[in-house]
Amino acid sequence: MAEAETQYTRGHHMLSAEWTASQGWLPPKITPYQNLSLDPATCVFHYGFECFEGLKAYKDSTGAVRLFRPDKNMARLNQSASRIALPTVDGACLTALIAKFVALEERFIPSVRGYSLYLRPTMIGTQRTLGVGPPGSALLYVIASPVGPYYPTGFKAISLEATSYAVRAWPGGVGDKKLGANYSPCIVPQTQAATRGFHQNLWLFSEQGENGETEEQVTEAGTMNLFCAMVNKETGKKELLSPPLDGTILPGVTRDSVLELARERLTPEGWNVVERKFTMKEVAEASNEGRLLEIFGSGTAAVVSPVRNISWQGRLVDCGLKEGEEAGPIAKRMKAWIEGIQYGDEDHPWR
């Protein structure tokens, strides 16, 4: 999963700032962690004026605390907020405030590889009204939770259930925004998949192809972006595929990092790194022909999450992992590369 899933352990502080249409952003403050007091008519409760972000703070071998590409989170927060009529923020200013906030919570970040402090910036509309319209007031707050290694004993490959009866996102919608409203409708399908023995859904989007047949486009896996490594049938070259940012795919920070590192480090090895639409039929065909090398999801919590198989049309599609193998070589390398940057082992522009 892309988001922190451990039992919630809170930090001791929270960062918050209020906004009004007449005054703009009011001075931010860092206070002891506390409950919010909101009127029952507050618009977030009735019309879903809410967006959020997820990022982590890491401690390197020298004891210094680091954030990983927070500019990407700030840009996405603004894209999400503006889509639902909430105010935008100065990304650099908010990043500086988060750094001060993290400094107060540093005690929750062990100096051990795999541990970090999960940060959750959240923005909600706070106007008291039952009328539908742009909120006249809003609240931005940031809370923190210490998290440990997603795979404490090593990789554990997951199984997915290809899902087309429920749709995560659709063209013209808000699937590319980080809104709470995108997550809650996915819980029931995930629960149903779990009863059948699968860890998560592989979200498919059905649309009519040029030949008039229905094509099931691969989109995301649970709350993760998806990557598929296969050998191209026509060229014989190895390809790392990911669905394009067509408005239905969340622009994940880890997704972007995987793509950039793949272009930098895999392309010289003969790989093609491609963002394009591809179907579940293509995946199954590649598996049948021995061309499917590996599939993995990407996200903040696990970095990468290898996939063992996918249930589709009454069969299990093998995703390239050998018996006893929990991750493919690309997933392993990506995890090592990204964590090396996050924990400061590698001197990289993203630090």
Backbone torsions as a table, in degrees:
resi	resn	phi	psi	omega
1	MET	NA	152.3	-176.7
2	ALA	-82.4	-24.1	-175.6
3	GLU	-104.0	159.8	179.8
4	ALA	-61.5	129.1	-175.2
5	GLU	-121.4	3.1	177.8
6	THR	-70.8	160.5	175.6
7	GLN	-57.0	135.5	-170.7
8	TYR	-69.2	119.8	170.6
9	THR	-117.0	116.6	-172.2
10	ARG	-87.1	155.5	169.8
11	GLY	-77.3	-174.3	-176.2
12	HIS	-96.0	-11.1	-175.6
13	HIS	-130.5	169.8	170.9
14	MET	-145.6	147.7	176.6
15	LEU	-104.2	135.1	-178.9
16	SER	-147.3	154.9	175.5
17	ALA	-152.3	136.6	178.8
18	GLU	-99.9	153.5	179.1
19	TRP	-134.5	139.7	171.6
20	THR	-130.6	153.2	-178.8
21	ALA	-63.5	-29.8	-177.4
22	SER	-85.3	-30.3	-174.5
23	GLN	-112.3	-11.9	-174.7
24	GLY	74.1	-152.2	-178.8
25	TRP	-76.7	129.3	175.6
26	LEU	-87.3	165.0	-176.9
27	PRO	-56.2	132.2	178.8
28	PRO	-73.6	161.6	179.0
29	LYS	-147.1	148.3	172.4
30	ILE	-111.3	122.0	-175.0
31	THR	-129.2	168.4	169.2
32	PRO	-58.0	147.8	177.6
33	TYR	-56.1	132.7	-176.9
34	GLN	-153.7	163.0	177.6
35	ASN	-72.3	155.7	172.4
36	LEU	-92.2	146.4	175.8
37	SER	-115.1	111.9	-175.3
38	LEU	-130.1	139.6	177.4
39	ASP	-64.4	143.8	178.6
40	PRO	-58.0	-20.7	179.7
41	ALA	-91.1	5.1	-179.0
42	THR	-57.1	133.6	-168.2
43	CYS	-64.3	-24.3	179.1
44	VAL	-62.0	-31.6	-178.0
45	PHE	-72.9	-27.1	-171.6
46	HIS	-103.3	-32.6	-172.3
47	TYR	-127.3	9.4	170.1
48	GLY	71.6	31.4	176.6
49	PHE	-76.0	84.8	-176.5
50	GLU	-156.2	134.4	172.1
51	CYS	-142.9	164.5	-175.9
52	PHE	-154.7	173.0	175.7
53	GLU	-135.6	165.9	175.8
54	GLY	-142.5	121.6	176.5
55	LEU	-148.1	173.4	-175.8
56	LYS	-131.3	153.1	170.3
57	ALA	-109.9	136.6	-175.7
58	TYR	-122.2	156.1	175.9
59	LYS	-114.3	125.1	-177.7
60	ASP	-86.6	-176.6	-173.9
61	SER	-66.7	-17.8	178.5
62	THR	-91.4	-4.2	-177.6
63	GLY	92.1	-1.4	178.3
64	ALA	-76.0	144.6	179.9
65	VAL	-94.8	137.5	-174.1
66	ARG	-130.8	145.7	168.4
67	LEU	-106.1	152.7	-177.8
68	PHE	-111.7	107.9	175.1
69	ARG	51.5	48.2	-177.0
70	PRO	-63.6	-22.2	178.1
71	ASP	-60.4	-33.0	177.8
72	LYS	-67.0	-40.5	178.1
73	ASN	-66.5	-39.5	180.0
74	MET	-64.9	-42.1	179.1
75	ALA	-63.4	-41.8	-179.4
76	ARG	-69.7	-36.8	176.3
77	LEU	-58.4	-43.8	179.7
78	ASN	-66.9	-37.6	177.3
79	GLN	-64.4	-41.3	178.8
80	SER	-66.4	-47.2	-176.8
81	ALA	-62.1	-45.7	-177.2
82	SER	-65.9	-27.7	179.8
83	ARG	-69.2	-26.1	-178.6
84	ILE	-116.3	30.0	172.0
85	ALA	62.5	29.8	172.1
86	LEU	-100.8	159.2	-176.6
87	PRO	-72.3	154.8	174.1
88	THR	-92.4	169.0	-177.2
89	VAL	-124.1	161.9	169.6
90	ASP	-80.7	108.0	-173.1
91	GLY	-59.2	-42.4	-179.5
92	ALA	-65.6	-39.6	179.2
93	CYS	-65.2	-44.8	-179.9
94	LEU	-65.2	-38.5	177.9
95	THR	-61.2	-41.6	178.2
96	ALA	-64.1	-39.7	177.9
97	LEU	-65.4	-40.7	178.5
98	ILE	-63.6	-36.8	177.7
99	ALA	-61.8	-41.1	177.2
100	LYS	-65.9	-41.0	178.5
101	PHE	-62.2	-45.3	-180.0
102	VAL	-62.6	-35.9	179.1
103	ALA	-59.3	-34.2	177.9
104	LEU	-74.0	-24.6	-177.2
105	GLU	-103.5	13.9	-174.1
106	GLU	-58.5	-27.7	-178.3
107	ARG	-60.5	-20.5	-177.5
108	PHE	-88.8	4.1	-179.7
109	ILE	-111.3	100.4	178.1
110	PRO	-65.8	151.4	177.6
111	SER	-85.4	54.2	-177.7
112	VAL	-132.9	133.7	179.4
113	ARG	-57.7	133.8	179.2
114	GLY	103.6	-18.3	179.7
115	TYR	-100.4	150.5	-178.0
116	SER	-161.9	176.6	176.4
117	LEU	-113.3	113.5	179.9
118	TYR	-79.0	131.0	-176.9
119	LEU	-114.4	133.9	-176.5
120	ARG	-126.3	85.6	169.2
121	PRO	-69.6	134.8	-178.1
122	THR	-137.5	140.0	175.3
123	MET	-126.8	134.1	-179.4
124	ILE	-133.2	149.9	170.8
125	GLY	-79.1	133.4	-173.6
126	THR	-119.3	4.6	-179.6
127	GLN	-64.2	137.2	178.5
128	ARG	-86.7	102.6	-179.1
129	THR	-166.5	149.3	171.1
130	LEU	-102.1	0.2	174.6
131	GLY	-79.9	151.1	-179.3
132	VAL	-96.2	118.6	-179.8
133	GLY	-179.0	175.4	179.6
134	PRO	-60.5	132.2	179.5
135	PRO	-61.8	138.3	176.9
136	GLY	-88.1	-5.0	176.8
137	SER	-150.9	155.6	-177.9
138	ALA	-150.9	162.0	177.2
139	LEU	-130.8	128.9	171.1
140	LEU	-107.9	130.2	175.1
141	TYR	-142.9	156.3	179.9
142	VAL	-129.7	127.6	175.4
143	ILE	-122.7	167.9	-174.1
144	ALA	-138.2	152.7	178.0
145	SER	-147.2	126.0	176.9
146	PRO	-69.1	138.7	179.4
147	VAL	-133.2	149.9	178.5
148	GLY	-102.1	-169.5	-179.2
149	PRO	-61.0	136.2	178.9
150	TYR	-67.0	-36.8	177.2
151	TYR	-118.6	82.2	-173.8
152	PRO	-63.0	-24.0	-179.9
153	THR	-115.6	19.6	-179.6
154	GLY	108.3	169.7	-179.1
155	PHE	-53.8	144.2	170.8
156	LYS	-133.1	107.9	-177.9
157	ALA	-66.8	146.4	-176.9
158	ILE	-109.5	163.8	174.9
159	SER	-113.1	140.1	-178.3
160	LEU	-116.9	149.5	171.9
161	GLU	-108.2	115.2	177.6
162	ALA	-62.7	125.4	-171.4
163	THR	-124.6	120.0	176.4
164	SER	-124.1	-13.4	179.6
165	TYR	-71.1	-24.7	173.8
166	ALA	-120.5	144.1	-174.8
167	VAL	-117.4	128.2	178.8
168	ARG	-74.8	-40.9	-176.4
169	ALA	-152.3	161.7	-177.1
170	TRP	-146.9	157.5	-178.8
171	PRO	-57.2	134.7	-178.7
172	GLY	85.1	-2.7	-179.8
173	GLY	-91.9	-150.0	-175.9
174	VAL	-124.3	28.4	-179.4
175	GLY	-64.3	-19.4	179.2
176	ASP	-93.6	9.3	177.2
177	LYS	-112.7	149.9	-177.5
178	LYS	-94.8	79.0	-179.2
179	LEU	-109.7	141.3	175.6
180	GLY	-57.8	-30.7	-178.7
181	ALA	-65.7	-15.5	176.4
182	ASN	-83.0	-15.7	-172.0
183	TYR	-97.8	-45.1	-174.8
184	SER	-59.5	-36.9	179.7
185	PRO	-68.4	-12.6	-178.6
186	CYS	-88.4	-10.0	-173.8
187	ILE	-68.4	-44.1	-179.2
188	VAL	-62.5	-48.8	175.8
189	PRO	-58.3	-36.9	178.5
190	GLN	-66.2	-42.3	178.4
191	THR	-61.8	-40.3	179.0
192	GLN	-66.2	-39.8	177.0
193	ALA	-63.2	-38.1	-179.7
194	ALA	-63.3	-36.4	178.8
195	THR	-64.6	-21.0	178.6
196	ARG	-98.8	9.0	172.6
197	GLY	92.9	15.3	-178.3
198	PHE	-111.0	146.2	-175.9
199	HIS	-74.7	-35.6	-173.7
200	GLN	-156.2	171.2	175.1
201	ASN	-91.7	144.1	164.3
202	LEU	-100.3	109.2	-173.4
203	TRP	-77.4	121.1	177.1
204	LEU	-106.8	149.0	174.7
205	PHE	-124.4	117.5	-176.0
206	SER	-88.2	130.7	174.6
207	GLU	-148.8	159.7	-176.4
208	GLN	-79.7	128.4	179.1
209	GLY	-83.7	178.9	-178.5
210	GLU	-63.6	-26.6	179.8
211	ASN	-86.6	3.0	179.1
212	GLY	87.4	-6.3	178.9
213	GLU	-86.8	152.8	177.4
214	THR	-75.4	128.2	178.1
215	GLU	-111.7	132.8	179.7
216	GLU	-97.9	98.7	-178.5
217	GLN	-75.6	135.0	174.4
218	VAL	-77.2	132.5	-179.5
219	THR	-120.1	-81.0	-178.3
220	GLU	-132.2	167.0	178.1
221	ALA	-118.4	108.5	-175.2
222	GLY	61.2	-119.1	175.4
223	THR	-108.9	23.0	-178.0
224	MET	-111.3	151.2	164.0
225	ASN	-73.0	160.6	-173.4
226	LEU	-124.1	142.8	175.3
227	PHE	-127.9	141.2	-179.3
228	CYS	-131.0	121.6	177.4
229	ALA	-103.7	122.3	-179.5
230	MET	-149.5	166.9	174.9
231	VAL	-92.9	126.3	179.8
232	ASN	-64.7	129.4	-175.5
233	LYS	-64.9	-34.2	-175.7
234	GLU	-84.4	-42.3	-173.0
235	THR	-99.0	-20.3	-176.3
236	GLY	76.7	5.1	-179.9
237	LYS	-89.9	150.7	177.2
238	LYS	-76.5	136.7	-179.2
239	GLU	-128.2	140.8	169.4
240	LEU	-108.7	112.5	-174.4
241	LEU	-104.8	146.3	169.6
242	SER	-147.3	140.0	178.6
243	PRO	-57.6	145.2	-176.6
244	PRO	-76.4	161.2	177.3
245	LEU	-80.5	81.5	-175.8
246	ASP	-100.7	12.5	-177.8
247	GLY	102.0	-15.0	177.9
248	THR	-103.9	-7.9	-175.5
249	ILE	-110.4	131.7	176.1
250	LEU	-70.2	129.0	178.8
251	PRO	-76.1	80.0	-176.0
252	GLY	-66.7	142.7	177.2
253	VAL	-66.8	-40.8	177.7
254	THR	-67.7	-38.8	176.0
255	ARG	-55.8	-49.4	-179.7
256	ASP	-62.0	-38.1	-179.7
257	SER	-66.5	-42.6	177.9
258	VAL	-60.6	-46.0	-178.6
259	LEU	-63.0	-45.1	-178.9
260	GLU	-64.9	-42.9	179.6
261	LEU	-68.2	-35.8	178.7
262	ALA	-64.6	-42.5	179.7
263	ARG	-66.8	-34.1	-178.8
264	GLU	-76.8	-37.5	-168.2
265	ARG	-116.1	-25.2	179.4
266	LEU	-93.3	-33.1	179.9
267	THR	-56.5	-42.7	177.3
268	PRO	-63.3	-17.3	178.4
269	GLU	-90.5	3.5	177.0
270	GLY	102.1	4.1	178.6
271	TRP	-81.7	146.0	165.9
272	ASN	-100.8	129.3	178.1
273	VAL	-106.2	116.2	-167.2
274	VAL	-129.7	129.9	169.0
275	GLU	-102.8	108.4	179.7
276	ARG	-156.4	163.3	175.0
277	LYS	-74.5	139.5	172.7
278	PHE	-145.2	156.9	-170.9
279	THR	-106.7	162.7	175.8
280	MET	-65.6	-29.6	176.4
281	LYS	-63.4	-40.6	176.7
282	GLU	-61.7	-43.2	-179.1
283	VAL	-62.6	-46.4	-178.6
284	ALA	-64.4	-39.7	179.0
285	GLU	-64.2	-42.8	178.4
286	ALA	-63.5	-38.2	178.1
287	SER	-64.6	-45.6	-179.7
288	ASN	-60.7	-34.6	-175.3
289	GLU	-94.1	4.4	178.1
290	GLY	75.3	17.5	-179.1
291	ARG	-97.3	-9.2	-179.7
292	LEU	-83.9	116.4	-174.2
293	LEU	-90.5	-47.6	176.5
294	GLU	-170.6	159.1	175.3
295	ILE	-133.4	139.6	175.6
296	PHE	-149.9	152.4	173.2
297	GLY	-94.8	164.6	177.8
298	SER	-136.9	145.3	179.3
299	GLY	-178.0	174.7	-174.7
300	THR	-63.6	-41.5	-172.4
301	ALA	-68.5	-53.4	-172.3
302	ALA	-100.4	-9.5	-168.7
303	VAL	69.2	-69.7	172.9
304	VAL	-132.6	150.7	-179.6
305	SER	-134.6	104.8	-176.4
306	PRO	-67.2	148.5	-178.9
307	VAL	-113.5	127.4	179.5
308	ARG	-85.7	-46.3	-179.4
309	ASN	-155.5	165.6	-179.4
310	ILE	-131.7	126.5	174.4
311	SER	-81.2	122.3	-177.2
312	TRP	-150.2	125.6	176.8
313	GLN	50.9	44.8	173.8
314	GLY	79.8	9.5	178.5
315	ARG	-135.8	161.9	175.6
316	LEU	-99.6	120.4	177.8
317	VAL	-89.7	117.1	179.9
318	ASP	-72.6	134.5	-174.1
319	CYS	-104.8	22.7	168.2
320	GLY	98.7	-10.3	-179.2
321	LEU	-77.4	136.2	176.4
322	LYS	-74.9	162.4	178.3
323	GLU	-60.1	129.8	-178.8
324	GLY	84.5	-4.3	179.8
325	GLU	-96.4	134.3	-176.8
326	GLU	-107.2	-9.7	179.3
327	ALA	-157.3	145.9	176.9
328	GLY	-83.6	170.3	-175.7
329	PRO	-64.6	-34.7	-179.3
330	ILE	-69.9	-44.7	177.9
331	ALA	-58.9	-43.1	179.8
332	LYS	-62.4	-44.5	-178.2
333	ARG	-67.2	-41.6	-179.6
334	MET	-61.8	-43.8	179.0
335	LYS	-61.5	-44.3	-179.7
336	ALA	-65.9	-42.1	-179.9
337	TRP	-64.2	-49.0	-175.5
338	ILE	-68.2	-44.3	178.8
339	GLU	-66.1	-31.9	176.5
340	GLY	-61.3	-36.1	177.0
341	ILE	-75.9	-43.3	-178.3
342	GLN	-60.4	-40.1	-176.0
343	TYR	-94.9	6.8	173.1
344	GLY	80.7	11.5	177.8
345	ASP	-70.4	-28.2	-179.6
346	GLU	-116.7	132.6	175.6
347	ASP	-78.8	110.3	-171.8
348	HIS	-140.4	150.0	179.7
349	PRO	-58.1	-21.6	-179.2
350	TRP	-76.9	-10.5	-174.6
351	ARG	-67.7	NA	NA
